[in-house]
Amino acid sequence: MRIKILNILIGALLALSLSGCGDTQNQMTVQNSGFTKSSLTRPFSDMLYGFAKIEKYVARGDYKSAKTISKNLYDEFHDTILPSLAAKKGHQYAEDIHAKYDELEEAIRNKDKEKITELVNVNRNNLKTIAPMLGVSLISL
């Protein structure tokens, strides 16, 4: 008799645990989307900080340091922001944003101070535009 009751209890617990799987899956999806948003906060913060550093280095005529920062930012942009942007807004839109960053790197290589200043502002504004699209709040940055 005890074995039958134990089997019924185990069966009931098993049935209840299986019926909750759908909820668990939904919670995981919500958590993963939150992770994606929070995982993009740092790269956006790094990019904005990096643009400020580039401006400071260029103002001092230190194009070598500006180029180093630019390359690091380029890698971060390519690895984290660009794929998310392409997935959300399409490849062409992402490529248009990417092209402005390429122009900035070229201006740094050419030591074109005026163009660097202009393109830092363009790229900074691009980040401010795409951040909300990707669910990143720049208010806290």
Solvent accessible surface area in square Angstrom, and as a share of the most:
residue,aa,sasa,rsa
1,M,173,0.77
2,R,208,0.76
3,I,128,0.65
4,K,137,0.58
5,I,88,0.45
6,L,102,0.51
7,N,88,0.45
8,I,121,0.62
9,L,98,0.49
10,I,96,0.48
11,G,36,0.35
12,A,48,0.37
13,L,119,0.59
14,L,104,0.52
15,A,60,0.47
16,L,123,0.61
17,S,69,0.45
18,L,112,0.56
19,S,86,0.55
20,G,29,0.28
21,C,73,0.44
22,G,45,0.43
23,D,93,0.48
24,T,71,0.41
25,Q,108,0.48
26,N,96,0.49
27,Q,111,0.50
28,M,95,0.42
29,T,80,0.47
30,V,107,0.61
31,Q,124,0.55
32,N,92,0.47
33,S,57,0.37
34,G,36,0.34
35,F,140,0.58
36,T,64,0.37
37,K,98,0.42
38,S,70,0.45
39,S,50,0.32
40,L,8,0.04
41,T,44,0.26
42,R,172,0.63
43,P,5,0.03
44,F,0,0.00
45,S,39,0.25
46,D,40,0.21
47,M,2,0.01
48,L,33,0.16
49,Y,144,0.55
50,G,4,0.03
51,F,1,0.00
52,A,35,0.27
53,K,48,0.20
54,I,0,0.00
55,E,57,0.25
56,K,121,0.51
57,Y,39,0.15
58,V,5,0.03
59,A,70,0.55
60,R,166,0.61
61,G,44,0.43
62,D,51,0.26
63,Y,37,0.14
64,K,169,0.72
65,S,32,0.21
66,A,0,0.00
67,K,77,0.33
68,T,73,0.42
69,I,41,0.21
70,S,1,0.01
71,K,105,0.45
72,N,87,0.44
73,L,10,0.05
74,Y,53,0.20
75,D,81,0.42
76,E,42,0.19
77,F,5,0.02
78,H,65,0.29
79,D,107,0.55
80,T,48,0.28
81,I,0,0.00
82,L,24,0.12
83,P,72,0.45
84,S,27,0.17
85,L,0,0.00
86,A,30,0.23
87,A,93,0.72
88,K,126,0.53
89,K,91,0.38
90,G,31,0.30
91,H,134,0.60
92,Q,122,0.54
93,Y,67,0.25
94,A,2,0.01
95,E,66,0.29
96,D,77,0.40
97,I,17,0.09
98,H,17,0.07
99,A,44,0.34
100,K,72,0.31
101,Y,2,0.01
102,D,53,0.27
103,E,65,0.29
104,L,0,0.00
105,E,25,0.11
106,E,77,0.35
107,A,5,0.04
108,I,3,0.02
109,R,121,0.44
110,N,97,0.50
111,K,126,0.53
112,D,62,0.32
113,K,105,0.44
114,E,145,0.65
115,K,75,0.32
116,I,1,0.01
117,T,65,0.38
118,E,88,0.39
119,L,3,0.01
120,V,0,0.00
121,N,64,0.33
122,V,46,0.27
123,N,6,0.03
124,R,46,0.17
125,N,84,0.43
126,N,27,0.14
127,L,4,0.02
128,K,103,0.44
129,T,71,0.41
130,I,0,0.00
131,A,0,0.00
132,P,92,0.58
133,M,57,0.26
134,L,16,0.08
135,G,35,0.33
136,V,5,0.03
137,S,63,0.41
138,L,38,0.19
139,I,170,0.86
140,S,94,0.61
141,L,80,0.40
